């Protein structure tokens, strides 16, 4: 009987998905969107120095962020805005462990289901253990690879400051990835073009100005020391003596600089057309001094042997080709013709989010929350945030970028299995804060989060929908099943009530609850239900039987906690909507029917009541950028398109989208890539809907104020 149930479920899912795909094709066939016109009407134009308007060129695994000069000329001035970073996926440094810190020093036992379970927390005592925590949190840390900017001087020899720039005119052409910048210094024009290589960690720049011949414009390559701090603006110029930067080779058209840190050694190749010299002005500070009125320069960063160097012309062409291909393939949404005054702004946010996510989060590992602009949390990725970084790619018809990052889970797999084994669970427990090698970062919050556990099943299922082949099943099944094994072994059995419960210890996605007291967070319960069912369907797809433990946990998993016709944030928080602290942070109860489809645990009427309650009482000023898309997704599924749009435009600081498209949060977190990814996920759902959705553009009002056209979006679960 069980096998029959699962087979029927799979067949039904296939038929629903297939029908939706046909609908989608018919919808867009006669409404071709002029993609170039749509994209380029949102090209970013800058006409003044604005530290929150920095612009980035990049290829998804490498990014270079510039000020108004088209290079990184004023890093200190911009560091508290959108910093001027040069970051790559491979650029990680680790300080030597010369104090013999042991990861075991970070472990603390907690009572869980009648036994002791160790968690890597931020232990305060003894002192050596406290230091060990900080060492493993901060190492390895991502590195600013180098600051490439202009050294500009006035006629009298004094340095040019930002306020000395006039006639500023800067444009980021989204269709080509080309950044064009112009300005004047004492009336003398400077024209700059900048682009990123698409197949290597390199930028190309051309400069035209009479300031070159007068010796007032030089190009500076400067190296900052990695701070190993929570954030790193790339402006720590005082380098410890053990760090080395030196010219290893040079000739008439090139120079090779070698850089040695603690654990990272890398090279920077400078290649130019025309006449120039390179010299070491001071430690970790190099000057390119061209002659004439122009220079074409490439700057390539590599941790391995450098391949053949590209010319500026080659990089410019490759950038244009790659970006045109990106925009021409995959999803697009056109809101022109709408009368709602918010429509153009939403289109702008969508287009710029597509650009930023591709430039900064489309590499081979889960990104950090600040992308490849500057460090937050030491540059480390957070796996619970990978949902917001990655899901949108599949919905926008670009599953290859999600797939790129899933290969990293193979790297982290052994460590995830070791974590589960250490704690006495089966399968693999995915890390929260991690690094390129899949190591666990100690955290008094992160160690107890569980909502990242089902993510891998979500990702694999999305890729299976994109390519329902045996190859997809075989590629991901081991990690899907290991994830499910952990999920089935993690809940505690409540014998008195014949049910399985989540926690304690556990911290929900809404990080406001005491870990040792929290039981059954609503979103996590629903996610457990959906993911175990989906993993069971994978077992059926590959011809294997579903483990009895999975089925038992599914059958006896606790009900979603309800009080007064509302879903509580957690079963243990009966004051979910009265205690002020519990009305802040993520309203993750929405995840149970926003980020997830309707599960067997959910009652839509109760969720509708919950939505209205949260909308009314939540402290929206104390939220994060992805909370607004999640709210919109829930509203859309509940048949409230007006509320879905209102959620995306809620007037809250953390819902701010800057000139460059970045989602601003606060002074220490001036950009937030999960907000951009969340916006794309929400808009895709609001347009293409979800399995079983019958309404066209279900997330948008039907009063005639929204004219919504789209191509190549995919429905969600």
Rosetta blueprint (number, residue, H / E / L):
1 X L
2 X H
3 X H
4 X H
5 X H
6 X H
7 X H
8 X H
9 X H
10 X H
11 X H
12 X H
13 X H
14 X H
15 X H
16 X H
17 X H
18 X H
19 X H
20 X H
21 X H
22 X H
23 X H
24 X H
25 X H
26 X H
27 X H
28 X H
29 X H
30 X L
31 X L
32 X L
33 X L
34 X L
35 X H
36 X H
37 X H
38 X H
39 X H
40 X H
41 X L
42 X L
43 X L
44 X E
45 X E
46 X E
47 X L
48 X L
49 X L
50 X L
51 X L
52 X L
53 X L
54 X L
55 X E
56 X E
57 X E
58 X E
59 X L
60 X L
61 X L
62 X E
63 X E
64 X E
65 X E
66 X E
67 X L
68 X L
69 X L
70 X L
71 X L
72 X L
73 X L
74 X L
75 X H
76 X H
77 X H
78 X H
79 X L
80 X L
81 X L
82 X L
83 X L
84 X L
85 X L
86 X E
87 X E
88 X E
89 X L
90 X L
91 X L
92 X E
93 X E
94 X L
95 X L
96 X L
97 X L
98 X L
99 X L
100 X L
101 X L
102 X L
103 X H
104 X H
105 X H
106 X H
107 X E
108 X E
109 X E
110 X E
111 X E
112 X E
113 X L
114 X L
115 X E
116 X E
117 X E
118 X E
119 X E
120 X E
121 X L
122 X L
123 X L
124 X L
125 X L
126 X L
127 X H
128 X H
129 X H
130 X H
131 X H
132 X H
133 X H
134 X H
135 X H
136 X H
137 X H
138 X H
139 X L
140 X L
141 X E
142 X E
143 X L
144 X L
145 X L
146 X L
147 X E
148 X E
149 X E
150 X E
151 X E
152 X E
153 X E
154 X L
155 X L
156 X L
157 X L
158 X L
159 X E
160 X L
161 X L
162 X H
163 X H
164 X H
165 X E
166 X E
167 X E
168 X E
169 X E
170 X E
171 X E
172 X E
173 X E
174 X L
175 X L
176 X L
177 X L
178 X E
179 X E
180 X E
181 X E
182 X E
183 X E
184 X E
185 X E
186 X L
187 X L
188 X E
189 X E
190 X E
191 X E
192 X E
193 X E
194 X E
195 X E
196 X E
197 X L
198 X L
199 X L
200 X L
201 X L
202 X E
203 X E
204 X E
205 X E
206 X E
207 X E
208 X E
209 X L
210 X H
211 X H
212 X H
213 X H
214 X L
215 X L
216 X L
217 X E
218 X E
219 X E
220 X E
221 X E
222 X E
223 X L
224 X L
225 X L
226 X L
227 X L
228 X L
229 X L
230 X L
231 X L
232 X E
233 X L
234 X L
235 X L
236 X L
237 X L
238 X L
239 X L
240 X L
241 X L
242 X L
243 X L
244 X E
245 X E
246 X E
247 X E
248 X E
249 X E
250 X E
251 X L
252 X L
253 X L
254 X E
255 X E
256 X E
257 X E
258 X E
259 X E
260 X E
261 X L
262 X L
263 X L
264 X L
265 X E
266 X E
267 X E
268 X E
269 X E
270 X E
271 X E
272 X E
273 X E
274 X L
275 X L
276 X E
277 X E
278 X E
279 X E
280 X E
281 X E
282 X E
283 X L
284 X L
285 X E
286 X E
287 X E
288 X E
289 X E
290 X E
291 X L
292 X L
293 X L
294 X E
295 X E
296 X E
297 X E
298 X E
299 X E
300 X E
301 X E
302 X E
303 X L
304 X L
305 X L
306 X L
307 X L
308 X L
309 X L
310 X L
311 X L
312 X H
313 X H
314 X H
315 X H
316 X H
317 X H
318 X H
319 X H
320 X H
321 X H
322 X H
323 X H
324 X H
325 X H
326 X H
327 X H
328 X H
329 X L
330 X L
331 X L
332 X E
333 X E
334 X E
335 X L
336 X L
337 X L
338 X L
339 X L
340 X L
341 X L
342 X L
343 X H
344 X H
345 X H
346 X H
347 X H
348 X H
349 X H
350 X H
351 X H
352 X H
353 X H
354 X H
355 X H
356 X H
357 X H
358 X H
359 X H
360 X H
361 X L
362 X L
363 X L
364 X L
365 X L
366 X L
367 X L
368 X L
369 X L
370 X L
371 X L
372 X L
373 X L
374 X L
375 X E
376 X L
377 X H
378 X H
379 X H
380 X L
381 X L
382 X E
383 X H
384 X H
385 X H
386 X H
387 X H
388 X H
389 X H
390 X H
391 X H
392 X H
393 X H
394 X H
395 X H
396 X L
397 X L
398 X L
399 X H
400 X H
401 X H
402 X H
403 X H
404 X H
405 X H
406 X H
407 X L
408 X H
409 X H
410 X H
411 X H
412 X H
413 X H
414 X H
415 X H
416 X H
417 X H
418 X H
419 X H
420 X H
421 X H
422 X H
423 X L
424 X L
425 X L
426 X L
427 X L
428 X L
429 X L
430 X L
431 X L
432 X L
433 X E
434 X L
435 X L
436 X L
437 X L
438 X L
439 X L
440 X L
441 X L
442 X L
443 X L
444 X L
445 X L
446 X H
447 X H
448 X H
449 X E
450 X L
451 X L
452 X L
453 X L
454 X L
455 X H
456 X H
457 X H
458 X H
459 X H
460 X H
461 X H
462 X H
463 X H
464 X H
465 X H
466 X H
467 X L
468 X L
469 X L
470 X H
471 X H
472 X H
473 X H
474 X H
475 X H
476 X H
477 X H
478 X H
479 X H
480 X H
481 X H
482 X H
483 X H
484 X H
485 X H
486 X H
487 X H
488 X H
489 X H
490 X H
491 X L
492 X E
493 X E
494 X E
495 X H
496 X H
497 X H
498 X L
499 X E
500 X E
501 X E
502 X L
503 X L
504 X L
505 X L
506 X L
507 X E
508 X L
509 X L
510 X L
511 X L
512 X L
513 X L
514 X L
515 X L
516 X L
517 X L
518 X L
519 X L
520 X L
521 X E
522 X H
523 X H
524 X H
525 X H
526 X H
527 X H
528 X H
529 X H
530 X H
531 X H
532 X H
533 X H
534 X H
535 X H
536 X H
537 X H
538 X H
539 X H
540 X H
541 X H
542 X L
543 X L
544 X L
545 X L
546 X L
547 X L
548 X H
549 X H
550 X H
551 X H
552 X H
553 X H
554 X H
555 X H
556 X H
557 X E
558 X L
559 X L
560 X L
561 X L
562 X E
563 X E
564 X L
565 X L
566 X E
567 X E
568 X L
569 X L
570 X E
571 X L
572 X L
573 X L
574 X L
575 X L
576 X L
577 X L
578 X L
579 X L
580 X H
581 X H
582 X H
583 X H
584 X L
585 X L
586 X L
587 X L
588 X H
589 X H
590 X H
591 X H
592 X H
593 X H
594 X L
595 X L
596 X L
597 X L
598 X L
599 X L
600 X L
601 X L
602 X L
603 X L
604 X H
605 X H
606 X H
607 X H
608 X H
609 X H
610 X H
611 X H
612 X H
613 X H
614 X H
615 X H
616 X H
617 X H
618 X L
619 X L
620 X L
621 X L
622 X L
623 X L
624 X L
625 X H
626 X H
627 X H
628 X H
629 X H
630 X H
631 X H
632 X H
633 X H
634 X H
635 X H
636 X H
637 X H
638 X L
639 X L
640 X L
641 X H
642 X H
643 X H
644 X H
645 X H
646 X H
647 X H
648 X H
649 X L
650 X L
651 X L
652 X L
653 X H
654 X H
655 X H
656 X E
657 X E
658 X L
659 X L
660 X L
661 X L
662 X L
663 X E
664 X E
665 X L
666 X E
667 X L
668 X L
669 X E
670 X L
671 X L
672 X L
673 X H
674 X H
675 X H
676 X H
677 X H
678 X H
679 X H
680 X H
681 X H
682 X H
683 X H
684 X H
685 X H
686 X H
687 X H
688 X H
689 X L
690 X E
691 X L
692 X L
693 X L
694 X L
695 X L
696 X L
697 X L
698 X L
699 X L
700 X L
701 X L
702 X L
703 X L
704 X L
705 X L
706 X L
707 X L
708 X L
709 X E
710 X E
711 X E
712 X L
713 X L
714 X L
715 X L
716 X E
717 X L
